[in-house]
């Protein structure tokens, strides 16, 4: 059963990238036919900040960047209990960053 996302939900987004030098967290590497570049997937750890009227999610990264994404995107999913435990440092950093940004917004208002 697919539960709708709500603000405050932690999500993992698997983003496809292309580069000549994949980073250390690159997964599922595939060289290009000519061998000049690689395509790969990187897991991004985001926090749902808002759900728009059309169902689109507004997710925030640990650096404060906002991303809009459809909830039915195949790269988007909730972390399971093991991932929450294994990646707890990334998720806690994300929650702390979001809390700090909200405080700054309140001060500016």
C-alpha positions in Angstrom: 0.0 0.0 0.0 1.4 3.4 -1.0 1.0 6.0 1.7 1.1 9.6 0.6 4.1 11.7 1.5 3.7 14.5 4.1 6.0 17.3 5.3 8.7 16.0 7.5 9.1 12.7 5.7 12.6 11.5 5.0 13.1 10.2 1.4 15.9 8.8 -0.7 16.1 9.9 -4.3 18.3 7.9 -6.7 19.6 10.4 -9.2 21.2 9.4 -12.5 24.3 11.2 -13.4 26.9 11.3 -16.2 30.6 12.2 -15.7 34.1 11.4 -16.6 35.0 10.9 -12.9 32.3 9.3 -10.8 32.4 10.0 -7.1 32.9 7.5 -4.2 29.2 7.0 -3.7 28.5 6.2 -7.3 26.5 3.0 -7.8 25.6 1.0 -10.9 28.4 2.3 -13.1 28.2 1.9 -16.8 30.8 3.1 -19.3 29.7 5.0 -22.4 30.1 3.2 -25.7 33.2 5.2 -26.6 34.6 4.9 -23.0 34.8 8.7 -22.4 32.2 9.0 -19.7 30.2 6.9 -17.2 26.6 6.8 -16.3 25.8 6.0 -12.7 23.3 6.5 -9.9 23.8 8.4 -6.6 21.5 8.2 -3.6 20.3 11.6 -2.4 18.9 12.0 1.1 16.1 14.6 1.3 13.4 15.9 3.6 9.9 16.6 2.3 9.3 20.2 3.2 5.9 20.7 1.5 3.3 18.9 -0.6 1.8 21.2 -3.3 -1.9 21.0 -4.3 -1.1 19.0 -7.4 0.8 16.4 -5.2 4.2 17.5 -6.2 6.7 17.3 -3.4 9.1 20.1 -2.4 12.1 18.4 -0.8 15.1 20.1 0.8 18.7 18.9 0.6 21.3 19.1 3.4 22.6 22.3 1.8 19.2 23.9 1.6 18.5 23.4 -2.1 14.8 22.9 -2.9 13.8 20.2 -5.4 10.3 19.6 -6.8 9.5 16.0 -7.6 6.5 14.0 -8.5 5.6 11.4 -5.8 5.3 8.7 -8.4 8.9 9.2 -9.7 10.5 5.8 -9.8 13.7 7.2 -8.2 11.9 8.4 -5.1 11.2 6.2 -2.1 11.0 6.1 1.6 14.0 4.7 3.5 13.5 1.3 5.2 14.3 0.8 8.9 17.8 -0.4 8.1 18.6 2.6 5.9 17.3 4.9 8.6 19.8 3.3 11.0 22.7 2.9 8.6 22.4 6.5 7.2 21.3 8.1 10.5 24.1 10.6 10.3 23.0 11.9 6.9 19.4 12.1 8.0 20.1 13.8 11.4 22.3 16.3 9.6 19.4 17.0 7.2 17.0 17.5 10.0 19.4 19.9 11.8 20.0 21.9 8.7 16.2 22.2 8.0 15.5 23.3 11.6 18.2 26.0 11.3 16.8 27.3 8.0 13.3 27.5 9.5 14.6 29.6 12.4 16.4 32.0 10.0 13.2 32.4 8.0 11.2 33.2 11.2 13.8 35.8 12.2 13.7 37.4 8.8 9.9 37.6 8.9 
